[in-house]
Amino acid sequence: MGAEEDKKLIIDTLKGKTTKTKFYLKDFNKMFPERRPREVSKLVNEMVAEGLLEYWSTGSTTMIGLKGAGIQHEAEDSDQ
């Protein structure tokens, strides 16, 4: 698979999840079992830089989700 197909797979997979909007890096590694974790991390970082994904931190752990998705964004939108 090429980089664009990989990005599409990630986005489609995340959009398909209805009950969860934030994921650990290990969840992305499971999408690409044939790849080294470093390669997957690099792809995720590239997608964050492009604005497709975003990091979210609880203070003790960092999670990754689609840009603009999730409960925290819904709360921010209703405050405005």
PDB file of N, CA, C and O in Angstrom:
ATOM      1  N   MET A   1       0.843  -1.195   0.000  1.00  0.00           N
ATOM      2  CA  MET A   1       0.000   0.000   0.000  1.00  0.00           C
ATOM      3  C   MET A   1       0.875   1.242   0.000  1.00  0.00           C
ATOM      4  O   MET A   1       1.945   1.266   0.610  1.00  0.00           O
ATOM      5  N   GLY A   2       0.411   2.264  -0.687  1.00  0.00           N
ATOM      6  CA  GLY A   2       1.119   3.528  -0.690  1.00  0.00           C
ATOM      7  C   GLY A   2       0.659   4.406   0.457  1.00  0.00           C
ATOM      8  O   GLY A   2      -0.284   4.067   1.170  1.00  0.00           O
ATOM      9  N   ALA A   3       1.321   5.525   0.630  1.00  0.00           N
ATOM     10  CA  ALA A   3       1.015   6.427   1.752  1.00  0.00           C
ATOM     11  C   ALA A   3      -0.413   6.952   1.684  1.00  0.00           C
ATOM     12  O   ALA A   3      -1.082   7.045   2.714  1.00  0.00           O
ATOM     13  N   GLU A   4      -0.888   7.294   0.504  1.00  0.00           N
ATOM     14  CA  GLU A   4      -2.255   7.825   0.391  1.00  0.00           C
ATOM     15  C   GLU A   4      -3.300   6.768   0.737  1.00  0.00           C
ATOM     16  O   GLU A   4      -4.315   7.073   1.363  1.00  0.00           O
ATOM     17  N   GLU A   5      -3.047   5.526   0.328  1.00  0.00           N
ATOM     18  CA  GLU A   5      -3.969   4.435   0.665  1.00  0.00           C
ATOM     19  C   GLU A   5      -3.945   4.171   2.165  1.00  0.00           C
ATOM     20  O   GLU A   5      -4.980   3.883   2.766  1.00  0.00           O
ATOM     21  N   ASP A   6      -2.763   4.270   2.766  1.00  0.00           N
ATOM     22  CA  ASP A   6      -2.636   4.083   4.218  1.00  0.00           C
ATOM     23  C   ASP A   6      -3.426   5.152   4.973  1.00  0.00           C
ATOM     24  O   ASP A   6      -4.116   4.853   5.948  1.00  0.00           O
ATOM     25  N   LYS A   7      -3.318   6.386   4.518  1.00  0.00           N
ATOM     26  CA  LYS A   7      -4.046   7.485   5.163  1.00  0.00           C
ATOM     27  C   LYS A   7      -5.551   7.290   5.024  1.00  0.00           C
ATOM     28  O   LYS A   7      -6.306   7.539   5.963  1.00  0.00           O
ATOM     29  N   LYS A   8      -5.977   6.850   3.857  1.00  0.00           N
ATOM     30  CA  LYS A   8      -7.404   6.608   3.634  1.00  0.00           C
ATOM     31  C   LYS A   8      -7.899   5.486   4.547  1.00  0.00           C
ATOM     32  O   LYS A   8      -8.996   5.575   5.099  1.00  0.00           O
ATOM     33  N   LEU A   9      -7.096   4.433   4.710  1.00  0.00           N
ATOM     34  CA  LEU A   9      -7.470   3.334   5.588  1.00  0.00           C
ATOM     35  C   LEU A   9      -7.635   3.829   7.024  1.00  0.00           C
ATOM     36  O   LEU A   9      -8.597   3.464   7.699  1.00  0.00           O
ATOM     37  N   ILE A  10      -6.707   4.650   7.488  1.00  0.00           N
ATOM     38  CA  ILE A  10      -6.783   5.184   8.849  1.00  0.00           C
ATOM     39  C   ILE A  10      -8.037   6.036   9.015  1.00  0.00           C
ATOM     40  O   ILE A  10      -8.786   5.853   9.975  1.00  0.00           O
ATOM     41  N   ILE A  11      -8.269   6.952   8.105  1.00  0.00           N
ATOM     42  CA  ILE A  11      -9.435   7.846   8.205  1.00  0.00           C
ATOM     43  C   ILE A  11     -10.732   7.057   8.142  1.00  0.00           C
ATOM     44  O   ILE A  11     -11.638   7.291   8.942  1.00  0.00           O
ATOM     45  N   ASP A  12     -10.832   6.125   7.200  1.00  0.00           N
ATOM     46  CA  ASP A  12     -12.049   5.317   7.081  1.00  0.00           C
ATOM     47  C   ASP A  12     -12.283   4.479   8.333  1.00  0.00           C
ATOM     48  O   ASP A  12     -13.418   4.336   8.786  1.00  0.00           O
ATOM     49  N   THR A  13     -11.209   3.926   8.891  1.00  0.00           N
ATOM     50  CA  THR A  13     -11.334   3.115  10.101  1.00  0.00           C
ATOM     51  C   THR A  13     -11.805   3.963  11.274  1.00  0.00           C
ATOM     52  O   THR A  13     -12.685   3.545  12.026  1.00  0.00           O
ATOM     53  N   LEU A  14     -11.226   5.151  11.437  1.00  0.00           N
ATOM     54  CA  LEU A  14     -11.613   6.015  12.555  1.00  0.00           C
ATOM     55  C   LEU A  14     -13.039   6.526  12.393  1.00  0.00           C
ATOM     56  O   LEU A  14     -13.775   6.623  13.374  1.00  0.00           O
ATOM     57  N   LYS A  15     -13.434   6.850  11.176  1.00  0.00           N
ATOM     58  CA  LYS A  15     -14.806   7.305  10.937  1.00  0.00           C
ATOM     59  C   LYS A  15     -15.811   6.187  11.202  1.00  0.00           C
ATOM     60  O   LYS A  15     -16.956   6.456  11.566  1.00  0.00           O
ATOM     61  N   GLY A  16     -15.393   4.948  11.023  1.00  0.00           N
ATOM     62  CA  GLY A  16     -16.262   3.802  11.240  1.00  0.00           C
ATOM     63  C   GLY A  16     -16.485   3.469  12.702  1.00  0.00           C
ATOM     64  O   GLY A  16     -17.394   2.711  13.039  1.00  0.00           O
ATOM     65  N   LYS A  17     -15.662   4.030  13.568  1.00  0.00           N
ATOM     66  CA  LYS A  17     -15.808   3.786  15.003  1.00  0.00           C
ATOM     67  C   LYS A  17     -16.827   4.771  15.554  1.00  0.00           C
ATOM     68  O   LYS A  17     -16.598   5.981  15.540  1.00  0.00           O
ATOM     69  N   THR A  18     -17.952   4.255  16.040  1.00  0.00           N
ATOM     70  CA  THR A  18     -19.014   5.141  16.507  1.00  0.00           C
ATOM     71  C   THR A  18     -18.956   5.417  17.999  1.00  0.00           C
ATOM     72  O   THR A  18     -19.495   6.426  18.452  1.00  0.00           O
ATOM     73  N   THR A  19     -18.321   4.551  18.775  1.00  0.00           N
ATOM     74  CA  THR A  19     -18.329   4.733  20.224  1.00  0.00           C
ATOM     75  C   THR A  19     -17.028   5.290  20.766  1.00  0.00           C
ATOM     76  O   THR A  19     -16.960   5.668  21.936  1.00  0.00           O
ATOM     77  N   LYS A  20     -16.002   5.349  19.945  1.00  0.00           N
ATOM     78  CA  LYS A  20     -14.693   5.785  20.410  1.00  0.00           C
ATOM     79  C   LYS A  20     -14.107   6.764  19.401  1.00  0.00           C
ATOM     80  O   LYS A  20     -14.143   6.512  18.197  1.00  0.00           O
ATOM     81  N   THR A  21     -13.566   7.884  19.888  1.00  0.00           N
ATOM     82  CA  THR A  21     -13.003   8.871  18.961  1.00  0.00           C
ATOM     83  C   THR A  21     -11.504   9.085  19.145  1.00  0.00           C
ATOM     84  O   THR A  21     -10.866   9.693  18.286  1.00  0.00           O
ATOM     85  N   LYS A  22     -10.931   8.604  20.234  1.00  0.00           N
ATOM     86  CA  LYS A  22      -9.500   8.758  20.487  1.00  0.00           C
ATOM     87  C   LYS A  22      -8.862   7.386  20.639  1.00  0.00           C
ATOM     88  O   LYS A  22      -9.441   6.476  21.233  1.00  0.00           O
ATOM     89  N   PHE A  23      -7.658   7.254  20.091  1.00  0.00           N
ATOM     90  CA  PHE A  23      -7.003   5.955  20.038  1.00  0.00           C
ATOM     91  C   PHE A  23      -5.544   6.080  20.451  1.00  0.00           C
ATOM     92  O   PHE A  23      -4.922   7.131  20.293  1.00  0.00           O
ATOM     93  N   TYR A  24      -5.012   4.981  20.985  1.00  0.00           N
ATOM     94  CA  TYR A  24      -3.598   4.900  21.314  1.00  0.00           C
ATOM     95  C   TYR A  24      -2.816   4.580  20.052  1.00  0.00           C
ATOM     96  O   TYR A  24      -3.376   4.056  19.089  1.00  0.00           O
ATOM     97  N   LEU A  25      -1.542   4.887  20.049  1.00  0.00           N
ATOM     98  CA  LEU A  25      -0.701   4.576  18.895  1.00  0.00           C
ATOM     99  C   LEU A  25      -0.706   3.076  18.618  1.00  0.00           C
ATOM    100  O   LEU A  25      -0.627   2.663  17.461  1.00  0.00           O
ATOM    101  N   LYS A  26      -0.796   2.260  19.660  1.00  0.00           N
ATOM    102  CA  LYS A  26      -0.815   0.802  19.458  1.00  0.00           C
ATOM    103  C   LYS A  26      -2.028   0.367  18.631  1.00  0.00           C
ATOM    104  O   LYS A  26      -1.967  -0.645  17.933  1.00  0.00           O
ATOM    105  N   ASP A  27      -3.132   1.126  18.704  1.00  0.00           N
ATOM    106  CA  ASP A  27      -4.303   0.811  17.877  1.00  0.00           C
ATOM    107  C   ASP A  27      -3.991   0.996  16.398  1.00  0.00           C
ATOM    108  O   ASP A  27      -4.471   0.237  15.556  1.00  0.00           O
ATOM    109  N   PHE A  28      -3.195   1.994  16.088  1.00  0.00           N
ATOM    110  CA  PHE A  28      -2.787   2.224  14.699  1.00  0.00           C
ATOM    111  C   PHE A  28      -1.813   1.141  14.242  1.00  0.00           C
ATOM    112  O   PHE A  28      -1.836   0.722  13.084  1.00  0.00           O
ATOM    113  N   ASN A  29      -0.958   0.693  15.160  1.00  0.00           N
ATOM    114  CA  ASN A  29      -0.029  -0.389  14.821  1.00  0.00           C
ATOM    115  C   ASN A  29      -0.786  -1.653  14.435  1.00  0.00           C
ATOM    116  O   ASN A  29      -0.329  -2.403  13.572  1.00  0.00           O
ATOM    117  N   LYS A  30      -1.938  -1.901  15.060  1.00  0.00           N
ATOM    118  CA  LYS A  30      -2.742  -3.082  14.741  1.00  0.00           C
ATOM    119  C   LYS A  30      -3.339  -2.999  13.335  1.00  0.00           C
ATOM    120  O   LYS A  30      -3.624  -4.028  12.722  1.00  0.00           O
ATOM    121  N   MET A  31      -3.529  -1.786  12.825  1.00  0.00           N
ATOM    122  CA  MET A  31      -4.049  -1.624  11.464  1.00  0.00           C
ATOM    123  C   MET A  31      -3.016  -2.051  10.423  1.00  0.00           C
ATOM    124  O   MET A  31      -3.369  -2.426   9.305  1.00  0.00           O
ATOM    125  N   PHE A  32      -1.748  -1.990  10.798  1.00  0.00           N
ATOM    126  CA  PHE A  32      -0.646  -2.304   9.879  1.00  0.00           C
ATOM    127  C   PHE A  32       0.308  -3.308  10.536  1.00  0.00           C
ATOM    128  O   PHE A  32       1.449  -2.959  10.837  1.00  0.00           O
ATOM    129  N   PRO A  33      -0.142  -4.546  10.761  1.00  0.00           N
ATOM    130  CA  PRO A  33       0.686  -5.525  11.478  1.00  0.00           C
ATOM    131  C   PRO A  33       1.993  -5.881  10.758  1.00  0.00           C
ATOM    132  O   PRO A  33       2.939  -6.361  11.383  1.00  0.00           O
ATOM    133  N   GLU A  34       2.040  -5.645   9.454  1.00  0.00           N
ATOM    134  CA  GLU A  34       3.243  -5.977   8.692  1.00  0.00           C
ATOM    135  C   GLU A  34       4.310  -4.884   8.784  1.00  0.00           C
ATOM    136  O   GLU A  34       5.435  -5.076   8.323  1.00  0.00           O
ATOM    137  N   ARG A  35       3.971  -3.766   9.363  1.00  0.00           N
ATOM    138  CA  ARG A  35       4.903  -2.630   9.458  1.00  0.00           C
ATOM    139  C   ARG A  35       5.520  -2.523  10.844  1.00  0.00           C
ATOM    140  O   ARG A  35       4.947  -2.966  11.840  1.00  0.00           O
ATOM    141  N   ARG A  36       6.697  -1.926  10.881  1.00  0.00           N
ATOM    142  CA  ARG A  36       7.340  -1.644  12.169  1.00  0.00           C
ATOM    143  C   ARG A  36       6.610  -0.484  12.835  1.00  0.00           C
ATOM    144  O   ARG A  36       6.118   0.411  12.148  1.00  0.00           O
ATOM    145  N   PRO A  37       6.536  -0.489  14.157  1.00  0.00           N
ATOM    146  CA  PRO A  37       5.851   0.600  14.871  1.00  0.00           C
ATOM    147  C   PRO A  37       6.385   1.985  14.516  1.00  0.00           C
ATOM    148  O   PRO A  37       5.621   2.950  14.490  1.00  0.00           O
ATOM    149  N   ARG A  38       7.664   2.095  14.248  1.00  0.00           N
ATOM    150  CA  ARG A  38       8.258   3.392  13.900  1.00  0.00           C
ATOM    151  C   ARG A  38       7.678   3.928  12.586  1.00  0.00           C
ATOM    152  O   ARG A  38       7.442   5.129  12.459  1.00  0.00           O
ATOM    153  N   GLU A  39       7.452   3.050  11.621  1.00  0.00           N
ATOM    154  CA  GLU A  39       6.870   3.467  10.345  1.00  0.00           C
ATOM    155  C   GLU A  39       5.443   3.989  10.540  1.00  0.00           C
ATOM    156  O   GLU A  39       5.049   4.994   9.947  1.00  0.00           O
ATOM    157  N   VAL A  40       4.684   3.292  11.377  1.00  0.00           N
ATOM    158  CA  VAL A  40       3.304   3.702  11.646  1.00  0.00           C
ATOM    159  C   VAL A  40       3.288   5.037  12.382  1.00  0.00           C
ATOM    160  O   VAL A  40       2.478   5.912  12.077  1.00  0.00           O
ATOM    161  N   SER A  41       4.175   5.186  13.342  1.00  0.00           N
ATOM    162  CA  SER A  41       4.277   6.443  14.089  1.00  0.00           C
ATOM    163  C   SER A  41       4.599   7.602  13.150  1.00  0.00           C
ATOM    164  O   SER A  41       4.038   8.690  13.283  1.00  0.00           O
ATOM    165  N   LYS A  42       5.499   7.367  12.207  1.00  0.00           N
ATOM    166  CA  LYS A  42       5.870   8.408  11.243  1.00  0.00           C
ATOM    167  C   LYS A  42       4.672   8.797  10.384  1.00  0.00           C
ATOM    168  O   LYS A  42       4.470   9.979  10.107  1.00  0.00           O
ATOM    169  N   LEU A  43       3.868   7.809   9.955  1.00  0.00           N
ATOM    170  CA  LEU A  43       2.673   8.074   9.158  1.00  0.00           C
ATOM    171  C   LEU A  43       1.662   8.890   9.958  1.00  0.00           C
ATOM    172  O   LEU A  43       1.093   9.853   9.444  1.00  0.00           O
ATOM    173  N   VAL A  44       1.438   8.509  11.213  1.00  0.00           N
ATOM    174  CA  VAL A  44       0.500   9.233  12.076  1.00  0.00           C
ATOM    175  C   VAL A  44       0.977  10.668  12.294  1.00  0.00           C
ATOM    176  O   VAL A  44       0.178  11.601  12.223  1.00  0.00           O
ATOM    177  N   ASN A  45       2.258  10.851  12.556  1.00  0.00           N
ATOM    178  CA  ASN A  45       2.808  12.197  12.749  1.00  0.00           C
ATOM    179  C   ASN A  45       2.625  13.052  11.496  1.00  0.00           C
ATOM    180  O   ASN A  45       2.327  14.243  11.588  1.00  0.00           O
ATOM    181  N   GLU A  46       2.801  12.445  10.340  1.00  0.00           N
ATOM    182  CA  GLU A  46       2.600  13.159   9.070  1.00  0.00           C
ATOM    183  C   GLU A  46       1.142  13.601   8.929  1.00  0.00           C
ATOM    184  O   GLU A  46       0.858  14.710   8.475  1.00  0.00           O
ATOM    185  N   MET A  47       0.228  12.720   9.322  1.00  0.00           N
ATOM    186  CA  MET A  47      -1.198  13.057   9.231  1.00  0.00           C
ATOM    187  C   MET A  47      -1.575  14.161  10.212  1.00  0.00           C
ATOM    188  O   MET A  47      -2.450  14.977   9.922  1.00  0.00           O
ATOM    189  N   VAL A  48      -0.922  14.190  11.370  1.00  0.00           N
ATOM    190  CA  VAL A  48      -1.149  15.280  12.333  1.00  0.00           C
ATOM    191  C   VAL A  48      -0.643  16.591  11.736  1.00  0.00           C
ATOM    192  O   VAL A  48      -1.312  17.619  11.832  1.00  0.00           O
ATOM    193  N   ALA A  49       0.527  16.555  11.126  1.00  0.00           N
ATOM    194  CA  ALA A  49       1.099  17.755  10.504  1.00  0.00           C
ATOM    195  C   ALA A  49       0.218  18.272   9.374  1.00  0.00           C
ATOM    196  O   ALA A  49       0.150  19.479   9.144  1.00  0.00           O
ATOM    197  N   GLU A  50      -0.456  17.369   8.667  1.00  0.00           N
ATOM    198  CA  GLU A  50      -1.348  17.763   7.573  1.00  0.00           C
ATOM    199  C   GLU A  50      -2.709  18.235   8.075  1.00  0.00           C
ATOM    200  O   GLU A  50      -3.511  18.754   7.298  1.00  0.00           O
ATOM    201  N   GLY A  51      -2.973  18.058   9.362  1.00  0.00           N
ATOM    202  CA  GLY A  51      -4.247  18.488   9.924  1.00  0.00           C
ATOM    203  C   GLY A  51      -5.366  17.468   9.794  1.00  0.00           C
ATOM    204  O   GLY A  51      -6.529  17.804  10.016  1.00  0.00           O
ATOM    205  N   LEU A  52      -5.042  16.232   9.441  1.00  0.00           N
ATOM    206  CA  LEU A  52      -6.051  15.182   9.326  1.00  0.00           C
ATOM    207  C   LEU A  52      -6.364  14.559  10.684  1.00  0.00           C
ATOM    208  O   LEU A  52      -7.510  14.219  10.978  1.00  0.00           O
ATOM    209  N   LEU A  53      -5.328  14.416  11.500  1.00  0.00           N
ATOM    210  CA  LEU A  53      -5.463  13.857  12.842  1.00  0.00           C
ATOM    211  C   LEU A  53      -4.981  14.889  13.849  1.00  0.00           C
ATOM    212  O   LEU A  53      -4.348  15.881  13.486  1.00  0.00           O
ATOM    213  N   GLU A  54      -5.288  14.641  15.123  1.00  0.00           N
ATOM    214  CA  GLU A  54      -4.791  15.526  16.174  1.00  0.00           C
ATOM    215  C   GLU A  54      -4.439  14.699  17.395  1.00  0.00           C
ATOM    216  O   GLU A  54      -5.009  13.636  17.641  1.00  0.00           O
ATOM    217  N   TYR A  55      -3.483  15.219  18.154  1.00  0.00           N
ATOM    218  CA  TYR A  55      -3.127  14.606  19.422  1.00  0.00           C
ATOM    219  C   TYR A  55      -4.062  15.139  20.492  1.00  0.00           C
ATOM    220  O   TYR A  55      -4.530  16.275  20.417  1.00  0.00           O
ATOM    221  N   TRP A  56      -4.328  14.301  21.492  1.00  0.00           N
ATOM    222  CA  TRP A  56      -5.143  14.703  22.627  1.00  0.00           C
ATOM    223  C   TRP A  56      -4.500  14.092  23.856  1.00  0.00           C
ATOM    224  O   TRP A  56      -4.210  12.896  23.875  1.00  0.00           O
ATOM    225  N   SER A  57      -4.278  14.886  24.865  1.00  0.00           N
ATOM    226  CA  SER A  57      -3.587  14.408  26.055  1.00  0.00           C
ATOM    227  C   SER A  57      -4.474  14.509  27.281  1.00  0.00           C
ATOM    228  O   SER A  57      -5.180  15.497  27.482  1.00  0.00           O
ATOM    229  N   THR A  58      -4.421  13.468  28.093  1.00  0.00           N
ATOM    230  CA  THR A  58      -5.122  13.474  29.373  1.00  0.00           C
ATOM    231  C   THR A  58      -4.211  14.003  30.467  1.00  0.00           C
ATOM    232  O   THR A  58      -4.646  14.204  31.601  1.00  0.00           O
ATOM    233  N   GLY A  59      -2.982  14.221  30.138  1.00  0.00           N
ATOM    234  CA  GLY A  59      -1.981  14.623  31.119  1.00  0.00           C
ATOM    235  C   GLY A  59      -1.033  13.474  31.417  1.00  0.00           C
ATOM    236  O   GLY A  59       0.152  13.685  31.674  1.00  0.00           O
ATOM    237  N   SER A  60      -1.562  12.257  31.380  1.00  0.00           N
ATOM    238  CA  SER A  60      -0.722  11.095  31.645  1.00  0.00           C
ATOM    239  C   SER A  60      -0.506  10.235  30.407  1.00  0.00           C
ATOM    240  O   SER A  60       0.400   9.403  30.374  1.00  0.00           O
ATOM    241  N   THR A  61      -1.323  10.434  29.407  1.00  0.00           N
ATOM    242  CA  THR A  61      -1.181   9.661  28.176  1.00  0.00           C
ATOM    243  C   THR A  61      -1.611  10.515  26.984  1.00  0.00           C
ATOM    244  O   THR A  61      -2.386  11.462  27.119  1.00  0.00           O
ATOM    245  N   THR A  62      -1.095  10.161  25.838  1.00  0.00           N
ATOM    246  CA  THR A  62      -1.450  10.879  24.615  1.00  0.00           C
ATOM    247  C   THR A  62      -2.228   9.947  23.708  1.00  0.00           C
ATOM    248  O   THR A  62      -1.846   8.798  23.486  1.00  0.00           O
ATOM    249  N   MET A  63      -3.318  10.466  23.194  1.00  0.00           N
ATOM    250  CA  MET A  63      -4.148   9.693  22.270  1.00  0.00           C
ATOM    251  C   MET A  63      -4.242  10.462  20.958  1.00  0.00           C
ATOM    252  O   MET A  63      -3.859  11.630  20.878  1.00  0.00           O
ATOM    253  N   ILE A  64      -4.755   9.794  19.938  1.00  0.00           N
ATOM    254  CA  ILE A  64      -4.829  10.373  18.601  1.00  0.00           C
ATOM    255  C   ILE A  64      -6.238  10.165  18.059  1.00  0.00           C
ATOM    256  O   ILE A  64      -6.825   9.097  18.227  1.00  0.00           O
ATOM    257  N   GLY A  65      -6.771  11.191  17.410  1.00  0.00           N
ATOM    258  CA  GLY A  65      -8.104  11.069  16.826  1.00  0.00           C
ATOM    259  C   GLY A  65      -8.232  11.944  15.599  1.00  0.00           C
ATOM    260  O   GLY A  65      -7.327  12.705  15.257  1.00  0.00           O
ATOM    261  N   LEU A  66      -9.364  11.823  14.949  1.00  0.00           N
ATOM    262  CA  LEU A  66      -9.645  12.672  13.796  1.00  0.00           C
ATOM    263  C   LEU A  66      -9.728  14.128  14.232  1.00  0.00           C
ATOM    264  O   LEU A  66     -10.281  14.428  15.290  1.00  0.00           O
ATOM    265  N   LYS A  67      -9.199  15.007  13.450  1.00  0.00           N
ATOM    266  CA  LYS A  67      -9.230  16.437  13.758  1.00  0.00           C
ATOM    267  C   LYS A  67     -10.682  16.898  13.852  1.00  0.00           C
ATOM    268  O   LYS A  67     -11.466  16.695  12.925  1.00  0.00           O
ATOM    269  N   GLY A  68     -11.036  17.519  14.978  1.00  0.00           N
ATOM    270  CA  GLY A  68     -12.369  18.069  15.166  1.00  0.00           C
ATOM    271  C   GLY A  68     -13.418  17.084  15.635  1.00  0.00           C
ATOM    272  O   GLY A  68     -14.589  17.450  15.740  1.00  0.00           O
ATOM    273  N   ALA A  69     -13.044  15.850  15.919  1.00  0.00           N
ATOM    274  CA  ALA A  69     -14.019  14.845  16.353  1.00  0.00           C
ATOM    275  C   ALA A  69     -13.887  14.589  17.844  1.00  0.00           C
ATOM    276  O   ALA A  69     -12.802  14.708  18.414  1.00  0.00           O
ATOM    277  N   GLY A  70     -14.988  14.242  18.460  1.00  0.00           N
ATOM    278  CA  GLY A  70     -14.950  13.845  19.855  1.00  0.00           C
ATOM    279  C   GLY A  70     -15.760  14.750  20.757  1.00  0.00           C
ATOM    280  O   GLY A  70     -16.179  15.839  20.366  1.00  0.00           O
ATOM    281  N   ILE A  71     -15.967  14.282  21.955  1.00  0.00           N
ATOM    282  CA  ILE A  71     -16.792  14.986  22.928  1.00  0.00           C
ATOM    283  C   ILE A  71     -16.239  16.367  23.249  1.00  0.00           C
ATOM    284  O   ILE A  71     -17.005  17.324  23.357  1.00  0.00           O
ATOM    285  N   GLN A  72     -14.918  16.490  23.404  1.00  0.00           N
ATOM    286  CA  GLN A  72     -14.359  17.797  23.761  1.00  0.00           C
ATOM    287  C   GLN A  72     -14.652  18.831  22.693  1.00  0.00           C
ATOM    288  O   GLN A  72     -14.832  20.004  23.020  1.00  0.00           O
ATOM    289  N   HIS A  73     -14.706  18.443  21.427  1.00  0.00           N
ATOM    290  CA  HIS A  73     -15.020  19.392  20.358  1.00  0.00           C
ATOM    291  C   HIS A  73     -16.497  19.750  20.355  1.00  0.00           C
ATOM    292  O   HIS A  73     -16.856  20.894  20.079  1.00  0.00           O
ATOM    293  N   GLU A  74     -17.350  18.791  20.658  1.00  0.00           N
ATOM    294  CA  GLU A  74     -18.780  19.064  20.742  1.00  0.00           C
ATOM    295  C   GLU A  74     -19.052  20.059  21.865  1.00  0.00           C
ATOM    296  O   GLU A  74     -19.890  20.950  21.721  1.00  0.00           O
ATOM    297  N   ALA A  75     -18.348  19.909  22.979  1.00  0.00           N
ATOM    298  CA  ALA A  75     -18.518  20.828  24.108  1.00  0.00           C
ATOM    299  C   ALA A  75     -18.030  22.222  23.764  1.00  0.00           C
ATOM    300  O   ALA A  75     -18.659  23.212  24.137  1.00  0.00           O
ATOM    301  N   GLU A  76     -16.905  22.306  23.049  1.00  0.00           N
ATOM    302  CA  GLU A  76     -16.375  23.608  22.658  1.00  0.00           C
ATOM    303  C   GLU A  76     -17.320  24.312  21.696  1.00  0.00           C
ATOM    304  O   GLU A  76     -17.517  25.523  21.793  1.00  0.00           O
ATOM    305  N   ASP A  77     -17.907  23.560  20.768  1.00  0.00           N
ATOM    306  CA  ASP A  77     -18.832  24.158  19.802  1.00  0.00           C
ATOM    307  C   ASP A  77     -20.092  24.688  20.467  1.00  0.00           C
ATOM    308  O   ASP A  77     -20.621  25.715  20.043  1.00  0.00           O
ATOM    309  N   SER A  78     -20.583  24.015  21.497  1.00  0.00           N
ATOM    310  CA  SER A  78     -21.806  24.449  22.154  1.00  0.00           C
ATOM    311  C   SER A  78     -21.561  25.633  23.078  1.00  0.00           C
ATOM    312  O   SER A  78     -22.508  26.344  23.414  1.00  0.00           O
ATOM    313  N   ASP A  79     -20.320  25.867  23.500  1.00  0.00           N
ATOM    314  CA  ASP A  79     -19.972  27.007  24.358  1.00  0.00           C
ATOM    315  C   ASP A  79     -19.941  28.313  23.583  1.00  0.00           C
ATOM    316  O   ASP A  79     -20.044  29.390  24.171  1.00  0.00           O
ATOM    317  N   GLN A  80     -19.803  28.227  22.289  1.00  0.00           N
ATOM    318  CA  GLN A  80     -19.633  29.459  21.495  1.00  0.00           C
ATOM    319  C   GLN A  80     -20.944  30.066  21.096  1.00  0.00           C
ATOM    320  O   GLN A  80     -20.968  31.100  20.428  1.00  0.00           O
TER     321      GLN A  80
END
